[in-house]
Amino acid sequence: MTDYSAPPWLPGGHLQTIWPALWSRRFEVFAPHWRRERWPTPDADFVDVDFCEADRATSKRPLLVLFHGLEGSSSSHYAQAFADWGLQNGCDVAVPHFRGCSGTLNVMPRAYHSGDHEEVDHLLRHFKQQAEAQNRPGIVAAGVSLGGNALMRWAGENGQSAQQIVKAIASICSPLDLTASGKAIGEGFNRQVYTRMFLRSMKPKAMAKLKQFPGLFDAHKLMAAKDLYEFDDVFTAPLHGFQNTDDYWLRASALPLMGQVAVPALALNAQNDPFIPSSSLPTQAQVSTHVKLWQPTGGGHVGFASGALPGHLKAMPQAVGQWLLQHIP
């Protein structure tokens, strides 16, 4: 993936981000079929987990757990592309939905956030227990964008103990420095296009949570939020134990802990990602020897389309998936 080059008909980071998400081929023939399980959480809530399996009766294949990005789900283009890759490469794929992203409103006064390593921890431990009961050879985990930062943060928080749960992890186009990425997405074209897109789904979910818990936050301030900084200041930060957006973005970032990662880890970031300034990407000096950095010049934000128009999304799942699987004996 380090030598990825976008096709000539797909120039620039914005086009390489938007076109693959909307029009490139996500699967070969048929859309993946997902089977859903609902798991309880330690705080008496639930998480919906979607599985894509070639044959549920024969579950002795490795499992790739995919943590989605902001407002993502198993319907996201990258999730479908990974599921399709898994079906063709002997690997089952599971997508746990962060709270509020499965189509069903959760019951507790919280949602999800970029540094949600506690949620990642209990989910991965549940996957580990299930995999052992099914005699799977092992599990690997990948996270896209927000999900990748949370996953990498989890690996940094857990150090060597992470080796007992997963064989390897990968973060894909993740904002490992949330302050730098948060500032970038709030400016210029990003603010007008991507920020508005995210807020269109995030605000109604927050208001539904307010209906569950009157007084949880200031509705007028939330509806007036024009960017993710203002939204996080009213909703995400206080609901998850942070003082404000600045505190949240600083403390939830994975980058400061990447020197403590002790499980094989891959960090894939395109240098032309509109959300993530290339100057904020990790260097080898900032991460442990267990972390491999892939930083191709192109790809956009979770794009990486290849082939003739309209392009396909095989390249990234193939590269990341095979890198992960090589760590399973």
N, C-alpha and C positions, 0 to 999 in steps of 0.2 A: 504493500500500500504506500510505501514511501516514494515509489516511482509513479504514483497515479497521475495521469494527465487527463483533463476533461476533454471530451470530443470537441473538434473545432466549431461545431454549431452551438456550443454551450459556453460562451465566454463570461467571465466575471463571477465574483462571489455571490451576488444577489441572484442572478439567473441560475447558477449552479445550486442554489438553495431552494428556490421557488419551483422551478420546472420539475425536478425529481419528485418533490412532494406531491405534485398535482397530476403529472402526466406520464412519468416514466413507468415502465413495467415493473411491478412488484413481485410477480410470480410467473412461473412458466405457462401453466394452463388454467388451473383452477385456484380460486382464492382459498387459503388455508382454512380448515375447519377448527374451531376452538371449542374446547370442553371447559366448562367453568366449575370451579370449586370455591366455596366461601369459607374462609378461615377466621376463627376468632382471634382477637388481639389481646395483649396483656391488660389493656385498659377497658375491656368489655365492649369493644367495637368490633368491626370486621374488615377484612380485606378480600376482595374478589380476585381470584387467580385463574387466568386462562391458559390452558394447555393445548399445544398442537403436537399430536403423537401419531406416528405411522401406524401403530397397533397397540392399543392400550393393554391387551392381554399379554404382550411381550414387552415388558418395561425394563429390560436389562441393557438399554442403551444409555449413554451419557445424557445428562440434562444440562441445557443452557438456560439459565435464568436471566431474563432481559428486563431491566428496570427502565421504564419509559421516561420521556422528557416532560417538560412543562405542558400540561393539558393534553398529554398523550394517552395512548391506550393500545390494546391489541389490534386496533384498526389503523394505527399509524402506519405510514408507508414503510418505515424501517422495521417495524414489528412483523409485518406481513412478509417482507423480504427475508428476514431472519428465519421465519417459520418455513418459508419455501426452501431456503438453504438447508434447514434441519431435516426436512423430509427427504431430501436428496442425498444427505450425507450421514445418515444413521444417527441423528441426534435429535432428541425431543426438545421442545422449546416451551418455556413457561413465562408468562408475562403477569407479574403481580401488579395490580393497579394501586397506585397511591390513592389515598382516601379522597373520594369525590370524583374520581376519574373513571369509574366503572359503569356509570350511568345510574347509579343508585346513591342517594344522599346518605352519608354515614351518620352515626348517632351521637358522637362525642363532639365537644366544642373545640375542634381542631381540624386541620386539613393536611397539607404536606408542605415540605420546604426543601431547599437545595442541599441542606446539610443533615437530612433526616436519617442519620446513621443508626439511630435506635430502631427505627422501623425496618431498615435494611437488615439489621442484626437478627431480630426475631423472625423475620421472614426466611432468611438464609438458614437459620437453625431449624426451622420447620421443614424446609426443603431437604436439609441434610438428614433429618430423622426419617422422612418419607423415602428418600433415595436409598437409605440403608435397608429399610424394610422391603424395598422392591429389588434389592440386590443390584442396583445400578453401579457401574464402575466408578462413578464420581460425578460431581457437578462443577460447572464453571459459571461465571456470572459476568454479564456485560451491562453497562448503563449508558444510556444515550442522553446527552446534554445534562439537564438537571439530575437525572437518575445516575449518570456517570460520576458527577461530583459527589453525590451522596454515597455511592458505592466506594469510590476512592477514599472518601473521608472515613468510611467504615474500616477499610483496610488499614489506614493510618492509625485509627483509634485502637485497633485490635492487635496490631503488630504480629508477632509470631503465632498467636492463637488463631488467626485467620486461616492458617494452613490446615487446621483441623476441620474446617468447614468447606472450603472451596479449594480446587486445584489451581485456579488462576482467575484473574479478573481483567476486564478491559473497560476503560472509559472512552466514549466516542463523542467527539465534538463537545466536550464538557467545559463549562465555565469554571475552571479550577481556581481562578482568581475572580470571585464574584463581584468585587468592587469594580474592577476594570471592565468586566462584561456588562454589569448593570449600568454603568455610565454609557457604554457604547450603544446599548439597545435603546437608550433614552434620547438619542441624538439623531437629527437629520432624517434620512430615508428610513432608518430603523424605527424611529419613533412614529413616523407616519404610517408605516405598513405593519411591521411585526408587533410593535407594542399595542396598536389598536386591535390587531387580531387576537392577541392573548387576552386583553381586557374584556373583549366581547363575550368570552366564555367565563372568565374568572369572576367578573362582577356579579352575574346572576347566581353563581354558586355561593359566593359570599353572602348575598342577600338571603338566599335560602337557609344558610346557616344562621343568619340573624333571626329569621322567623322561628327557627328551632330554639334559639337562646336569645330572647330579647335583651337588649342592653350590652351585647357582646362587644360591639364596637359602634362607632359613630357612622350611621348610614349616609349622612350628607357628605362627610369627608370622603367616604369610600367612593360614592358615585361621582364625586368631583375629581377623583384621581385621574391624572392625565398620562401617567407613566407608571412603570413597575416600582420605581422608588417610592412614589406616593402611595400606591396600593400596598406595598409591603409595610410601609410605616403605619398604616391604619389596621391592616389585617394580618398578614403573614408573621411579622415580627412579634407583636404582642401575644398572639394566640399560641406561639411556640416558645415562649420564654426569653425572647430577646428584647432589649430596651427600645430599639428603633431599627430602622433599615441599616444604618451604618454599622451598628453592632451585629446585626444578623449577617450581613454580607461579609464582615470581617471574620466572625467566629465560625460561620458555616463553610467557608472556603476549604477545599481539600489541599491546596498547594502547600500550606505551612506544615502539613503532616505527611507529605509524600516521601520525606526522608526516613520515615518510620515504617513504610510499607515493607512487609517481609514475606509476601506471597508473590509469585510471578504476576506482574501487572503490565498492561499495555495502555498507553495513553495516546490516542489518535486524535490529532487536531489539524485541520486544514489551515494553512497560513492565510488564506483569503476568506475565512469565516467572518461574515458580517457582524456576528454577535460577539466575537472573541478577538480582541486586538492581538496581533501576532507578538507584540512586545510583552504581552502578559503570559505567553506560553511558558511552561516549565523548561528549564535547561537540565542537562544531565547532572550538573553540580547541585541542583536543588532537590534531586530525588535519590532514592536509595538504588543500590545496584540491582535490585529486583525489578525495577521499573524500566520498561523499554518505551522510548518515545518515537512515534511515527508522526512526522509533521510535513506532509506533502504540500507543495505550493498551491494546489487547487483542491476543489471538492465542495467548497461552500460549507453551509451548516447542515450536516447530515444529508448531503447530496450524493456525491460520488457516482453520478450516472456514467454509463459507458455505452458504447455501441452507436449504431445509426439511430436517427430520429425515430421514435421519441426517447430512445435510450432505455436501458434496463438497470436495475439496482443490485445485480449479482455481486459486483466486485467487492464492495465493502463487507457484506456478511461472509463472503467466501474467505477473504483475507483474515478478518478478525476471528471468525469461527474456527478456521484451521489453526491459527495461532493458539487459541484457547485449548482446542482438543489435543494438541501435541503434548500438553501437560497432564493428560490423563493416561496412565499406564495401559 
